Amino acid sequence: MNDLALRAINLTKRYGRFTALDDLCLEVPAGEVFGFLGPNGAGKSTTIRLLLGQVRPTAGRAWVFDSDAADAARAHRSLAYVPADVALWPQLTGAEILRLLACTGPGVDLAYRDELVQRFALDTSRPARAYSTGNRQKVALVAAFATRAPLLVLDEPTSGLDPLMEREFRIAVAEARDRGQTVFLSSHQLAEVEAVCDRVAILRAGRLVEIATIEQLRGLHRAEVTVSYVGAPPPGLELVPGVDTVEQVSPGRLRFSLIGPPAPALRALAAAEVTALAIREPNLEEIFLDYYGAAKSTR
Ligand SMILES: Nc1ncnc2c1ncn2[C@@H]1O[C@H](COP(=O)(O)OP(=O)(O)OP(=O)(O)O)[C@@H](O)[C@H]1O
C-alpha cells in the first residue's frame, strides 16, 4: 500500500465565482494523526468532501492511498468516516446500526467494538431516534474506531461529547495510531488537536497557511518570558533579535515576548544577576488566534 494515506495536488473548489478551496497541496503519510484546523467557513468540510469524492474538484486531484478520491467506491474501501452531523436510521437500535455498519467496511474487530461500547458508555439497546447528538456521535465513533480501515476521517467528531467522553476519544485515537491507522481529524477543539495530533494544517479563507508539527508551530510564535533579577536590569534587551515588547512588571521583574531560538536573549540576560526565569510557550489556541486574528477581514 502507498506510504501516503492522503494526497492533494492543487485541489481547488469554486462555487460560481466564490473559491471555497484554493490550490491545496497536502500529503498525509500513513500512520500519522493529522489535525485540520480553520475558523468557520475556512474550507475544512469542502476539503473533506473532496477527499471523500462527494464533490468534484474544479481543479487538481486527490488520492486516498492508491485510489483517486473521485473513485469513491474504491477509495472508501480503505477509510472510515465520521461526519460532523451524524444521521442514523431512527428506527434501528444502536446495536443494529453497529452490526449494519460492520458489514459495509473493510472488517471490524468485534471484541474491540464491544470494549468501546462500554468505554463510551453507550446504551446500544435504544433506538437511534431516542439518541442525543452526543450518543449519535458515539455510535459513529465506535463504528469507525472498531474498523480495520487504514484511514479514519473524523470531521468535528467530539463537538457533542462531554469531557469524560472526550478523554475516551483521545485514548481511542492513540490506540488507532498504535495499530498503524492514519487519522485525519478536523476539529475546533484546539486542546484536543494539541494532545493527539502529530502535525496540523491551518486553513484560512480556503488557503493553507501553515502545516507543521505542534513543536514547529510553537517555534514560529511568541513565547512569553518572565525574568527576575537583582541589581541592574539586563542592558539592551529590546535590541536582541526575536525580543519584543519588553515590559517592567514590578521592580526587579521584566516580561517580554520572544520569537525564535532563545540563545541571543539568554546571552543578553547573562549580563544581569538573574534569580528566576520562566518561558511560557504558546498553546495551540494562542497560535491559532494569531492566524485567525489576521484573517478576520479576509472572508
Ligand atoms: N455548495 C456550496 N455552494 C456555495 N458555497 C459553498 C457551498 N459549500 C460551501 N460553500 C462555502 O465555502 C466556504 C467553505 O465552507 P466549508 O463548509 O468548507 O467551511 P468549514 O471550514 O468546514 O467551516 P465550519 O467550520 O463552519 O464547518 C464557506 O464560505 C461556504 O459558505
The ligand as an SDF file (V2000), in Angstrom:
LIG
                    3D

 31 33  0  0  0  0  0  0  0  0999 V2000
  -22.4930   24.1760   -2.0530 N   0  0  0  0  0  0  0  0  0  0  0  0
  -21.9610   25.3710   -1.8000 C   0  0  0  0  0  0  0  0  0  0  0  0
  -22.2990   26.4540   -2.5320 N   0  0  0  0  0  0  0  0  0  0  0  0
  -21.7650   27.6660   -2.2850 C   0  0  0  0  0  0  0  0  0  0  0  0
  -20.8510   27.9180   -1.3090 N   0  0  0  0  0  0  0  0  0  0  0  0
  -20.4730   26.8880   -0.5530 C   0  0  0  0  0  0  0  0  0  0  0  0
  -21.0030   25.5680   -0.7500 C   0  0  0  0  0  0  0  0  0  0  0  0
  -20.4190   24.7420    0.1650 N   0  0  0  0  0  0  0  0  0  0  0  0
  -19.5870   25.5250    0.9000 C   0  0  0  0  0  0  0  0  0  0  0  0
  -19.6180   26.7980    0.4780 N   0  0  0  0  0  0  0  0  0  0  0  0
  -18.8440   27.9230    1.0270 C   0  0  0  0  0  0  0  0  0  0  0  0
  -17.4770   27.5670    1.0370 O   0  0  0  0  0  0  0  0  0  0  0  0
  -16.8420   28.0900    2.2080 C   0  0  0  0  0  0  0  0  0  0  0  0
  -16.1470   26.9680    2.9420 C   0  0  0  0  0  0  0  0  0  0  0  0
  -17.1460   26.1380    3.5500 O   0  0  0  0  0  0  0  0  0  0  0  0
  -16.7880   24.8660    4.4200 P   0  0  0  0  0  0  0  0  0  0  0  0
  -18.0880   24.2460    4.8410 O   0  0  0  0  0  0  0  0  0  0  0  0
  -15.8140   24.0280    3.7050 O   0  0  0  0  0  0  0  0  0  0  0  0
  -16.0740   25.5410    5.6830 O   0  0  0  0  0  0  0  0  0  0  0  0
  -15.5950   24.8780    7.0440 P   0  0  0  0  0  0  0  0  0  0  0  0
  -14.1670   25.2620    7.2240 O   0  0  0  0  0  0  0  0  0  0  0  0
  -15.9270   23.4450    7.0690 O   0  0  0  0  0  0  0  0  0  0  0  0
  -16.4700   25.6630    8.1090 O   0  0  0  0  0  0  0  0  0  0  0  0
  -17.1640   25.1610    9.5050 P   0  0  0  0  0  0  0  0  0  0  0  0
  -16.0550   25.0980   10.4970 O   0  0  0  0  0  0  0  0  0  0  0  0
  -18.1160   26.2590    9.7900 O   0  0  0  0  0  0  0  0  0  0  0  0
  -17.8000   23.8410    9.2440 O   0  0  0  0  0  0  0  0  0  0  0  0
  -17.9360   28.7620    3.0430 C   0  0  0  0  0  0  0  0  0  0  0  0
  -17.8620   30.1600    2.8260 O   0  0  0  0  0  0  0  0  0  0  0  0
  -19.2170   28.1940    2.4930 C   0  0  0  0  0  0  0  0  0  0  0  0
  -20.2690   29.1310    2.5830 O   0  0  0  0  0  0  0  0  0  0  0  0
  1  2  1  0
  2  3  1  0
  2  7  2  0
  3  4  2  0
  4  5  1  0
  5  6  2  0
  6  7  1  0
  6 10  1  0
  7  8  1  0
  8  9  2  0
  9 10  1  0
 10 11  1  0
 11 12  1  0
 11 30  1  0
 12 13  1  0
 13 14  1  0
 13 28  1  0
 14 15  1  0
 15 16  1  0
 16 17  2  0
 16 18  1  0
 16 19  1  0
 19 20  1  0
 20 21  2  0
 20 22  1  0
 20 23  1  0
 23 24  1  0
 24 25  2  0
 24 26  1  0
 24 27  1  0
 28 29  1  0
 28 30  1  0
 30 31  1  0
M  END
$$$$
